[in-house]
């Protein structure tokens, strides 16, 4: 892992973090937000044909349903990410 930041790296600390996003009206709303405003999803959709786009959006909906913790028709999506801090 030292190769990326270089030889002068003093330390690398990574920590798994979790954040619940509570602003989605429904899972379909979450998919709409990601496919309209989230850069990586937008870029992926731009590169795909219509069938592939529908498959990606279907997969995204499946993931959101899997991690939805709302217990009702709204969507509170549990997100886990890796925070990495490199000291040089």
PDB file as gemmi writes it, atoms N, CA and C in Angstrom:
CRYST1    1.000    1.000    1.000  90.00  90.00  90.00 P 1                      
ATOM      1  N   UNK A   1       0.814  -1.191   0.000  1.00  0.00           N  
ATOM      2  CA  UNK A   1       0.000   0.000   0.000  1.00  0.00           C  
ATOM      3  C   UNK A   1       0.863   1.263   0.000  1.00  0.00           C  
ATOM      4  N   UNK A   2       2.097   1.159   0.397  1.00  0.00           N  
ATOM      5  CA  UNK A   2       2.987   2.311   0.433  1.00  0.00           C  
ATOM      6  C   UNK A   2       3.316   2.796  -0.973  1.00  0.00           C  
ATOM      7  N   UNK A   3       3.211   1.941  -1.978  1.00  0.00           N  
ATOM      8  CA  UNK A   3       3.572   2.309  -3.338  1.00  0.00           C  
ATOM      9  C   UNK A   3       2.774   3.503  -3.852  1.00  0.00           C  
ATOM     10  N   UNK A   4       1.488   3.569  -3.557  1.00  0.00           N  
ATOM     11  CA  UNK A   4       0.647   4.636  -4.077  1.00  0.00           C  
ATOM     12  C   UNK A   4       1.061   6.014  -3.557  1.00  0.00           C  
ATOM     13  N   UNK A   5       1.142   6.245  -2.233  1.00  0.00           N  
ATOM     14  CA  UNK A   5       1.538   7.574  -1.778  1.00  0.00           C  
ATOM     15  C   UNK A   5       3.042   7.819  -1.844  1.00  0.00           C  
ATOM     16  N   UNK A   6       3.854   6.790  -1.874  1.00  0.00           N  
ATOM     17  CA  UNK A   6       5.289   6.972  -2.039  1.00  0.00           C  
ATOM     18  C   UNK A   6       6.100   6.554  -0.823  1.00  0.00           C  
ATOM     19  N   UNK A   7       7.402   6.588  -1.001  1.00  0.00           N  
ATOM     20  CA  UNK A   7       8.357   6.169   0.030  1.00  0.00           C  
ATOM     21  C   UNK A   7       8.303   7.051   1.270  1.00  0.00           C  
ATOM     22  N   UNK A   8       7.889   8.310   1.109  1.00  0.00           N  
ATOM     23  CA  UNK A   8       7.879   9.242   2.232  1.00  0.00           C  
ATOM     24  C   UNK A   8       6.689   9.041   3.176  1.00  0.00           C  
ATOM     25  N   UNK A   9       5.893   8.034   2.952  1.00  0.00           N  
ATOM     26  CA  UNK A   9       4.728   7.753   3.787  1.00  0.00           C  
ATOM     27  C   UNK A   9       5.168   7.355   5.195  1.00  0.00           C  
ATOM     28  N   UNK A  10       4.648   8.085   6.195  1.00  0.00           N  
ATOM     29  CA  UNK A  10       4.953   7.765   7.590  1.00  0.00           C  
ATOM     30  C   UNK A  10       3.962   6.764   8.157  1.00  0.00           C  
ATOM     31  N   UNK A  11       2.691   6.922   7.803  1.00  0.00           N  
ATOM     32  CA  UNK A  11       1.693   5.981   8.320  1.00  0.00           C  
ATOM     33  C   UNK A  11       0.450   5.991   7.437  1.00  0.00           C  
ATOM     34  N   UNK A  12      -0.243   4.863   7.447  1.00  0.00           N  
ATOM     35  CA  UNK A  12      -1.521   4.726   6.751  1.00  0.00           C  
ATOM     36  C   UNK A  12      -2.491   4.109   7.748  1.00  0.00           C  
ATOM     37  N   UNK A  13      -3.604   4.789   7.960  1.00  0.00           N  
ATOM     38  CA  UNK A  13      -4.612   4.286   8.894  1.00  0.00           C  
ATOM     39  C   UNK A  13      -5.940   4.182   8.157  1.00  0.00           C  
ATOM     40  N   UNK A  14      -6.538   3.005   8.175  1.00  0.00           N  
ATOM     41  CA  UNK A  14      -7.842   2.786   7.553  1.00  0.00           C  
ATOM     42  C   UNK A  14      -8.835   2.356   8.621  1.00  0.00           C  
ATOM     43  N   UNK A  15     -10.043   2.895   8.515  1.00  0.00           N  
ATOM     44  CA  UNK A  15     -11.086   2.576   9.483  1.00  0.00           C  
ATOM     45  C   UNK A  15     -12.418   2.398   8.756  1.00  0.00           C  
ATOM     46  N   UNK A  16     -13.077   1.286   9.038  1.00  0.00           N  
ATOM     47  CA  UNK A  16     -14.398   1.021   8.471  1.00  0.00           C  
ATOM     48  C   UNK A  16     -15.412   1.890   9.218  1.00  0.00           C  
ATOM     49  N   UNK A  17     -16.235   2.624   8.467  1.00  0.00           N  
ATOM     50  CA  UNK A  17     -17.231   3.506   9.075  1.00  0.00           C  
ATOM     51  C   UNK A  17     -18.596   3.219   8.486  1.00  0.00           C  
ATOM     52  N   UNK A  18     -19.619   3.543   9.268  1.00  0.00           N  
ATOM     53  CA  UNK A  18     -20.986   3.337   8.824  1.00  0.00           C  
ATOM     54  C   UNK A  18     -21.768   4.632   8.985  1.00  0.00           C  
ATOM     55  N   UNK A  19     -22.639   4.900   8.025  1.00  0.00           N  
ATOM     56  CA  UNK A  19     -23.469   6.099   8.068  1.00  0.00           C  
ATOM     57  C   UNK A  19     -24.839   5.745   7.502  1.00  0.00           C  
ATOM     58  N   UNK A  20     -25.897   6.120   8.196  1.00  0.00           N  
ATOM     59  CA  UNK A  20     -27.259   5.898   7.690  1.00  0.00           C  
ATOM     60  C   UNK A  20     -27.746   7.179   7.029  1.00  0.00           C  
ATOM     61  N   UNK A  21     -28.154   7.082   5.782  1.00  0.00           N  
ATOM     62  CA  UNK A  21     -28.700   8.218   5.054  1.00  0.00           C  
ATOM     63  C   UNK A  21     -30.215   8.166   5.166  1.00  0.00           C  
ATOM     64  N   UNK A  22     -30.838   9.196   5.710  1.00  0.00           N  
ATOM     65  CA  UNK A  22     -32.255   9.131   6.026  1.00  0.00           C  
ATOM     66  C   UNK A  22     -33.116  10.044   5.163  1.00  0.00           C  
ATOM     67  N   UNK A  23     -32.645  10.451   4.009  1.00  0.00           N  
ATOM     68  CA  UNK A  23     -33.388  11.443   3.245  1.00  0.00           C  
ATOM     69  C   UNK A  23     -34.085  10.895   2.009  1.00  0.00           C  
ATOM     70  N   UNK A  24     -34.214   9.596   1.882  1.00  0.00           N  
ATOM     71  CA  UNK A  24     -34.896   9.022   0.727  1.00  0.00           C  
ATOM     72  C   UNK A  24     -36.364   8.758   1.048  1.00  0.00           C  
ATOM     73  N   UNK A  25     -37.231   9.151   0.155  1.00  0.00           N  
ATOM     74  CA  UNK A  25     -38.659   8.927   0.344  1.00  0.00           C  
ATOM     75  C   UNK A  25     -39.010   7.451   0.195  1.00  0.00           C  
ATOM     76  N   UNK A  26     -38.380   6.793  -0.776  1.00  0.00           N  
ATOM     77  CA  UNK A  26     -38.576   5.373  -1.062  1.00  0.00           C  
ATOM     78  C   UNK A  26     -37.273   4.836  -1.647  1.00  0.00           C  
ATOM     79  N   UNK A  27     -37.210   3.526  -1.832  1.00  0.00           N  
ATOM     80  CA  UNK A  27     -36.046   2.940  -2.504  1.00  0.00           C  
ATOM     81  C   UNK A  27     -35.976   3.449  -3.945  1.00  0.00           C  
ATOM     82  N   UNK A  28     -37.107   3.561  -4.620  1.00  0.00           N  
ATOM     83  CA  UNK A  28     -37.102   4.099  -5.985  1.00  0.00           C  
ATOM     84  C   UNK A  28     -36.574   5.530  -6.013  1.00  0.00           C  
ATOM     85  N   UNK A  29     -36.895   6.310  -4.996  1.00  0.00           N  
ATOM     86  CA  UNK A  29     -36.362   7.674  -4.898  1.00  0.00           C  
ATOM     87  C   UNK A  29     -34.843   7.638  -4.751  1.00  0.00           C  
ATOM     88  N   UNK A  30     -34.331   6.713  -3.931  1.00  0.00           N  
ATOM     89  CA  UNK A  30     -32.889   6.572  -3.751  1.00  0.00           C  
ATOM     90  C   UNK A  30     -32.208   6.239  -5.080  1.00  0.00           C  
ATOM     91  N   UNK A  31     -32.783   5.310  -5.827  1.00  0.00           N  
ATOM     92  CA  UNK A  31     -32.235   4.954  -7.138  1.00  0.00           C  
ATOM     93  C   UNK A  31     -32.260   6.175  -8.054  1.00  0.00           C  
ATOM     94  N   UNK A  32     -33.343   6.937  -8.023  1.00  0.00           N  
ATOM     95  CA  UNK A  32     -33.442   8.146  -8.834  1.00  0.00           C  
ATOM     96  C   UNK A  32     -32.394   9.182  -8.467  1.00  0.00           C  
ATOM     97  N   UNK A  33     -32.157   9.368  -7.179  1.00  0.00           N  
ATOM     98  CA  UNK A  33     -31.135  10.317  -6.726  1.00  0.00           C  
ATOM     99  C   UNK A  33     -29.761   9.873  -7.210  1.00  0.00           C  
ATOM    100  N   UNK A  34     -29.439   8.606  -7.026  1.00  0.00           N  
ATOM    101  CA  UNK A  34     -28.123   8.115  -7.434  1.00  0.00           C  
ATOM    102  C   UNK A  34     -27.942   8.182  -8.951  1.00  0.00           C  
ATOM    103  N   UNK A  35     -28.992   7.876  -9.703  1.00  0.00           N  
ATOM    104  CA  UNK A  35     -28.853   7.871 -11.162  1.00  0.00           C  
ATOM    105  C   UNK A  35     -28.902   9.275 -11.758  1.00  0.00           C  
ATOM    106  N   UNK A  36     -29.297  10.262 -10.962  1.00  0.00           N  
ATOM    107  CA  UNK A  36     -29.369  11.646 -11.447  1.00  0.00           C  
ATOM    108  C   UNK A  36     -28.213  12.503 -10.942  1.00  0.00           C  
ATOM    109  N   UNK A  37     -27.774  12.276  -9.696  1.00  0.00           N  
ATOM    110  CA  UNK A  37     -26.832  13.192  -9.057  1.00  0.00           C  
ATOM    111  C   UNK A  37     -25.512  12.589  -8.626  1.00  0.00           C  
ATOM    112  N   UNK A  38     -25.400  11.274  -8.506  1.00  0.00           N  
ATOM    113  CA  UNK A  38     -24.183  10.652  -7.990  1.00  0.00           C  
ATOM    114  C   UNK A  38     -23.232  10.353  -9.140  1.00  0.00           C  
ATOM    115  N   UNK A  39     -22.113  11.068  -9.170  1.00  0.00           N  
ATOM    116  CA  UNK A  39     -21.165  11.025 -10.277  1.00  0.00           C  
ATOM    117  C   UNK A  39     -20.779   9.648 -10.783  1.00  0.00           C  
ATOM    118  N   UNK A  40     -20.313   8.738  -9.920  1.00  0.00           N  
ATOM    119  CA  UNK A  40     -19.911   7.421 -10.416  1.00  0.00           C  
ATOM    120  C   UNK A  40     -21.058   6.659 -11.094  1.00  0.00           C  
ATOM    121  N   UNK A  41     -22.263   6.779 -10.552  1.00  0.00           N  
ATOM    122  CA  UNK A  41     -23.408   6.106 -11.174  1.00  0.00           C  
ATOM    123  C   UNK A  41     -23.738   6.756 -12.507  1.00  0.00           C  
ATOM    124  N   UNK A  42     -23.703   8.086 -12.549  1.00  0.00           N  
ATOM    125  CA  UNK A  42     -23.952   8.808 -13.803  1.00  0.00           C  
ATOM    126  C   UNK A  42     -22.968   8.379 -14.889  1.00  0.00           C  
ATOM    127  N   UNK A  43     -21.694   8.336 -14.543  1.00  0.00           N  
ATOM    128  CA  UNK A  43     -20.662   7.962 -15.513  1.00  0.00           C  
ATOM    129  C   UNK A  43     -20.859   6.538 -16.018  1.00  0.00           C  
ATOM    130  N   UNK A  44     -21.210   5.633 -15.104  1.00  0.00           N  
ATOM    131  CA  UNK A  44     -21.455   4.242 -15.514  1.00  0.00           C  
ATOM    132  C   UNK A  44     -22.640   4.172 -16.467  1.00  0.00           C  
ATOM    133  N   UNK A  45     -23.727   4.866 -16.135  1.00  0.00           N  
ATOM    134  CA  UNK A  45     -24.918   4.841 -16.986  1.00  0.00           C  
ATOM    135  C   UNK A  45     -24.645   5.412 -18.374  1.00  0.00           C  
ATOM    136  N   UNK A  46     -23.800   6.440 -18.460  1.00  0.00           N  
ATOM    137  CA  UNK A  46     -23.453   7.050 -19.747  1.00  0.00           C  
ATOM    138  C   UNK A  46     -22.769   6.059 -20.682  1.00  0.00           C  
ATOM    139  N   UNK A  47     -22.062   5.099 -20.123  1.00  0.00           N  
ATOM    140  CA  UNK A  47     -21.283   4.142 -20.927  1.00  0.00           C  
ATOM    141  C   UNK A  47     -22.084   2.919 -21.352  1.00  0.00           C  
ATOM    142  N   UNK A  48     -23.294   2.761 -20.821  1.00  0.00           N  
ATOM    143  CA  UNK A  48     -24.068   1.542 -21.054  1.00  0.00           C  
ATOM    144  C   UNK A  48     -25.193   1.758 -22.053  1.00  0.00           C  
ATOM    145  N   UNK A  49     -25.578   0.663 -22.737  1.00  0.00           N  
ATOM    146  CA  UNK A  49     -26.762   0.738 -23.604  1.00  0.00           C  
ATOM    147  C   UNK A  49     -28.012   0.637 -22.730  1.00  0.00           C  
ATOM    148  N   UNK A  50     -29.188   0.751 -23.331  1.00  0.00           N  
ATOM    149  CA  UNK A  50     -30.442   0.793 -22.573  1.00  0.00           C  
ATOM    150  C   UNK A  50     -30.660  -0.434 -21.694  1.00  0.00           C  
ATOM    151  N   UNK A  51     -30.398  -1.609 -22.225  1.00  0.00           N  
ATOM    152  CA  UNK A  51     -30.591  -2.845 -21.467  1.00  0.00           C  
ATOM    153  C   UNK A  51     -29.629  -2.896 -20.284  1.00  0.00           C  
ATOM    154  N   UNK A  52     -28.381  -2.548 -20.523  1.00  0.00           N  
ATOM    155  CA  UNK A  52     -27.383  -2.547 -19.450  1.00  0.00           C  
ATOM    156  C   UNK A  52     -27.722  -1.509 -18.382  1.00  0.00           C  
ATOM    157  N   UNK A  53     -28.249  -0.356 -18.792  1.00  0.00           N  
ATOM    158  CA  UNK A  53     -28.668   0.663 -17.828  1.00  0.00           C  
ATOM    159  C   UNK A  53     -29.765   0.124 -16.917  1.00  0.00           C  
ATOM    160  N   UNK A  54     -30.755  -0.523 -17.511  1.00  0.00           N  
ATOM    161  CA  UNK A  54     -31.845  -1.095 -16.712  1.00  0.00           C  
ATOM    162  C   UNK A  54     -31.317  -2.158 -15.753  1.00  0.00           C  
ATOM    163  N   UNK A  55     -30.360  -2.961 -16.208  1.00  0.00           N  
ATOM    164  CA  UNK A  55     -29.766  -3.978 -15.335  1.00  0.00           C  
ATOM    165  C   UNK A  55     -29.022  -3.336 -14.164  1.00  0.00           C  
ATOM    166  N   UNK A  56     -28.267  -2.283 -14.437  1.00  0.00           N  
ATOM    167  CA  UNK A  56     -27.545  -1.585 -13.374  1.00  0.00           C  
ATOM    168  C   UNK A  56     -28.526  -0.978 -12.374  1.00  0.00           C  
ATOM    169  N   UNK A  57     -29.565  -0.318 -12.862  1.00  0.00           N  
ATOM    170  CA  UNK A  57     -30.544   0.295 -11.968  1.00  0.00           C  
ATOM    171  C   UNK A  57     -31.285  -0.763 -11.152  1.00  0.00           C  
ATOM    172  N   UNK A  58     -31.553  -1.904 -11.753  1.00  0.00           N  
ATOM    173  CA  UNK A  58     -32.184  -3.005 -11.033  1.00  0.00           C  
ATOM    174  C   UNK A  58     -31.263  -3.533  -9.931  1.00  0.00           C  
ATOM    175  N   UNK A  59     -29.985  -3.676 -10.243  1.00  0.00           N  
ATOM    176  CA  UNK A  59     -29.006  -4.119  -9.246  1.00  0.00           C  
ATOM    177  C   UNK A  59     -28.903  -3.109  -8.105  1.00  0.00           C  
ATOM    178  N   UNK A  60     -28.889  -1.833  -8.451  1.00  0.00           N  
ATOM    179  CA  UNK A  60     -28.808  -0.775  -7.452  1.00  0.00           C  
ATOM    180  C   UNK A  60     -30.028  -0.822  -6.526  1.00  0.00           C  
ATOM    181  N   UNK A  61     -31.199  -1.024  -7.104  1.00  0.00           N  
ATOM    182  CA  UNK A  61     -32.422  -1.129  -6.312  1.00  0.00           C  
ATOM    183  C   UNK A  61     -32.347  -2.331  -5.372  1.00  0.00           C  
ATOM    184  N   UNK A  62     -31.819  -3.434  -5.858  1.00  0.00           N  
ATOM    185  CA  UNK A  62     -31.669  -4.631  -5.027  1.00  0.00           C  
ATOM    186  C   UNK A  62     -30.751  -4.361  -3.837  1.00  0.00           C  
ATOM    187  N   UNK A  63     -29.646  -3.663  -4.075  1.00  0.00           N  
ATOM    188  CA  UNK A  63     -28.716  -3.329  -2.992  1.00  0.00           C  
ATOM    189  C   UNK A  63     -29.393  -2.400  -1.989  1.00  0.00           C  
ATOM    190  N   UNK A  64     -30.095  -1.379  -2.483  1.00  0.00           N  
ATOM    191  CA  UNK A  64     -30.786  -0.459  -1.576  1.00  0.00           C  
ATOM    192  C   UNK A  64     -31.845  -1.192  -0.756  1.00  0.00           C  
ATOM    193  N   UNK A  65     -32.572  -2.099  -1.364  1.00  0.00           N  
ATOM    194  CA  UNK A  65     -33.560  -2.883  -0.616  1.00  0.00           C  
ATOM    195  C   UNK A  65     -32.892  -3.736   0.454  1.00  0.00           C  
ATOM    196  N   UNK A  66     -31.746  -4.316   0.116  1.00  0.00           N  
ATOM    197  CA  UNK A  66     -31.029  -5.177   1.065  1.00  0.00           C  
ATOM    198  C   UNK A  66     -30.569  -4.393   2.299  1.00  0.00           C  
ATOM    199  N   UNK A  67     -30.132  -3.139   2.093  1.00  0.00           N  
ATOM    200  CA  UNK A  67     -29.583  -2.349   3.194  1.00  0.00           C  
ATOM    201  C   UNK A  67     -30.557  -1.311   3.745  1.00  0.00           C  
ATOM    202  N   UNK A  68     -31.803  -1.357   3.320  1.00  0.00           N  
ATOM    203  CA  UNK A  68     -32.818  -0.433   3.824  1.00  0.00           C  
ATOM    204  C   UNK A  68     -33.202  -0.848   5.247  1.00  0.00           C  
ATOM    205  N   UNK A  69     -33.083   0.065   6.178  1.00  0.00           N  
ATOM    206  CA  UNK A  69     -33.371  -0.216   7.588  1.00  0.00           C  
ATOM    207  C   UNK A  69     -34.598   0.541   8.091  1.00  0.00           C  
ATOM    208  N   UNK A  70     -35.446   1.050   7.196  1.00  0.00           N  
ATOM    209  CA  UNK A  70     -36.551   1.903   7.624  1.00  0.00           C  
ATOM    210  C   UNK A  70     -37.692   1.139   8.283  1.00  0.00           C  
ATOM    211  N   UNK A  71     -38.014  -0.052   7.800  1.00  0.00           N  
ATOM    212  CA  UNK A  71     -39.140  -0.791   8.341  1.00  0.00           C  
ATOM    213  C   UNK A  71     -40.486  -0.329   7.813  1.00  0.00           C  
ATOM    214  N   UNK A  72     -40.488   0.629   6.894  1.00  0.00           N  
ATOM    215  CA  UNK A  72     -41.734   1.074   6.258  1.00  0.00           C  
ATOM    216  C   UNK A  72     -41.441   1.349   4.783  1.00  0.00           C  
ATOM    217  N   UNK A  73     -42.249   2.178   4.151  1.00  0.00           N  
ATOM    218  CA  UNK A  73     -42.066   2.443   2.715  1.00  0.00           C  
ATOM    219  C   UNK A  73     -40.969   3.463   2.408  1.00  0.00           C  
ATOM    220  N   UNK A  74     -40.427   4.125   3.432  1.00  0.00           N  
ATOM    221  CA  UNK A  74     -39.333   5.063   3.203  1.00  0.00           C  
ATOM    222  C   UNK A  74     -38.032   4.278   3.078  1.00  0.00           C  
ATOM    223  N   UNK A  75     -36.925   4.979   2.903  1.00  0.00           N  
ATOM    224  CA  UNK A  75     -35.642   4.297   2.757  1.00  0.00           C  
ATOM    225  C   UNK A  75     -34.590   4.946   3.641  1.00  0.00           C  
ATOM    226  N   UNK A  76     -34.084   4.182   4.571  1.00  0.00           N  
ATOM    227  CA  UNK A  76     -32.923   4.573   5.364  1.00  0.00           C  
ATOM    228  C   UNK A  76     -31.848   3.552   5.000  1.00  0.00           C  
ATOM    229  N   UNK A  77     -30.951   3.988   4.145  1.00  0.00           N  
ATOM    230  CA  UNK A  77     -29.959   3.070   3.584  1.00  0.00           C  
ATOM    231  C   UNK A  77     -28.709   3.062   4.451  1.00  0.00           C  
ATOM    232  N   UNK A  78     -28.322   1.869   4.884  1.00  0.00           N  
ATOM    233  CA  UNK A  78     -27.111   1.696   5.673  1.00  0.00           C  
ATOM    234  C   UNK A  78     -25.914   1.665   4.731  1.00  0.00           C  
ATOM    235  N   UNK A  79     -24.992   2.576   4.913  1.00  0.00           N  
ATOM    236  CA  UNK A  79     -23.812   2.665   4.062  1.00  0.00           C  
ATOM    237  C   UNK A  79     -22.560   2.416   4.880  1.00  0.00           C  
ATOM    238  N   UNK A  80     -21.684   1.598   4.371  1.00  0.00           N  
ATOM    239  CA  UNK A  80     -20.397   1.353   4.990  1.00  0.00           C  
ATOM    240  C   UNK A  80     -19.321   1.807   4.014  1.00  0.00           C  
ATOM    241  N   UNK A  81     -18.322   2.499   4.536  1.00  0.00           N  
ATOM    242  CA  UNK A  81     -17.226   2.938   3.683  1.00  0.00           C  
ATOM    243  C   UNK A  81     -15.904   2.824   4.430  1.00  0.00           C  
ATOM    244  N   UNK A  82     -14.817   2.877   3.693  1.00  0.00           N  
ATOM    245  CA  UNK A  82     -13.485   2.787   4.282  1.00  0.00           C  
ATOM    246  C   UNK A  82     -12.844   4.170   4.235  1.00  0.00           C  
ATOM    247  N   UNK A  83     -12.549   4.719   5.402  1.00  0.00           N  
ATOM    248  CA  UNK A  83     -11.838   5.990   5.499  1.00  0.00           C  
ATOM    249  C   UNK A  83     -10.350   5.676   5.665  1.00  0.00           C  
ATOM    250  N   UNK A  84      -9.528   6.226   4.793  1.00  0.00           N  
ATOM    251  CA  UNK A  84      -8.085   5.989   4.853  1.00  0.00           C  
ATOM    252  C   UNK A  84      -7.363   7.327   4.944  1.00  0.00           C  
ATOM    253  N   UNK A  85      -6.478   7.425   5.934  1.00  0.00           N  
ATOM    254  CA  UNK A  85      -5.685   8.637   6.147  1.00  0.00           C  
ATOM    255  C   UNK A  85      -4.212   8.278   5.980  1.00  0.00           C  
ATOM    256  N   UNK A  86      -3.541   9.023   5.107  1.00  0.00           N  
ATOM    257  CA  UNK A  86      -2.114   8.801   4.842  1.00  0.00           C  
ATOM    258  C   UNK A  86      -1.341   9.992   5.387  1.00  0.00           C  
ATOM    259  N   UNK A  87      -0.397   9.751   6.275  1.00  0.00           N  
ATOM    260  CA  UNK A  87       0.475  10.809   6.791  1.00  0.00           C  
ATOM    261  C   UNK A  87       1.811  10.739   6.071  1.00  0.00           C  
ATOM    262  N   UNK A  88       2.216  11.881   5.533  1.00  0.00           N  
ATOM    263  CA  UNK A  88       3.485  11.964   4.798  1.00  0.00           C  
ATOM    264  C   UNK A  88       4.446  12.857   5.542  1.00  0.00           C  
TER     265      UNK A  88                                                      
END                                                                             
